Amino acid sequence: MGDPAYDGGTLLKSRALHLLAADDLDKAVHRVLDIFAEFAVLDRERVRRWAQFHALQAAFHGRRHGFRISREGARRDRLVEFADRSAELLT
């Protein structure tokens, strides 16, 4: 069985389009992770680090292959930007 904190990154990816619409991306991302860590009774730092891993992985993959919901164009670029920004703010 893997580390349950890993799923914090999965949660962020599943909420990417919603989070992109947030007025304050930094606050929105941290809020999602804080709520997840609290309710799952997980170490906040472990959740943050796994989410950062997911963001870096998504940014790399998005640049090379696109995303399931967008292989190219402006939507893909927004998702790559979201992944980059998420990885940066989780540092």
N, C-alpha and C positions, 0 to 999 in steps of 0.2 A: 504494500500500500504506500502511495506517495504522500508527500507533505501536503496537508489540507490548505496551507497558506498559498500554494500554487494557484488555487482557484480564484484568488483576488485578481490576477491578471486576466483570467478568462472572463470574469465579471466585467472588467473594464472594456475588454474587446466587444462584449455583447452589448454594451451601452455606448459604444463609440459615437454613433450618429446622434444620440440624445445629448451626450456630453459636448459634442461639437457646437450645439446650439446654446450652451450655457454662457451666461454673461461673464462669468469668471471661471475659466477652465481649471485653474489651479485649485480653487476652492471646491469645485464640483468633484474633481478626481479624488482629492483627499477625503471629502465627505463620504463618497461611495466606499472607499477603502476602510475608513474609520468604522462605518456602520457594519461592513462585512466582518472586520476583525472583532468588533465588539460582540456581535450576535453569534459568530462562530467560535467565540472564546479563543482567539488566536493572537499571537504576538504581532502587534502592529508593524514592527520593523520587518519581520519576515514577510508579511503580506506586501508591504511596500517594495521590498527587494524583488519578490517574484513578479509583481506588477511591472517593475522596471524591466526585468528580463523579457516579459511578454511584449512590452512596448518596443524595445530594441529589435526583437525578433520580427515583429510586425512591420516596423519601418524598413528593415532590410528586405524582407520578403515582398513587401508592397512595391518597393523600387524595382525589384527584379521581375516579379510575376503579376503584380496587381493584387486585387482582393477578390474574393468570391462574388461580392456584390458590385465590383467595379474593376475591370481589368486595365482601363486607361481613361484618360480625360480628367476633367476638373474634379469629379467626385473622388477618383483615385488619389489625386494630388491632395485633396482635403484630408483624406484618411491617412496618407503618409505624413502630412503635416501634424495631424493629431497624434500619431504614434511618436514622431520626433519630439513634439512638445511634451507629451506625457513622460517620455523617458527623461527629458531634461528636468522637468519639475519634480520628478521622483528621486532625483540625485541628492 
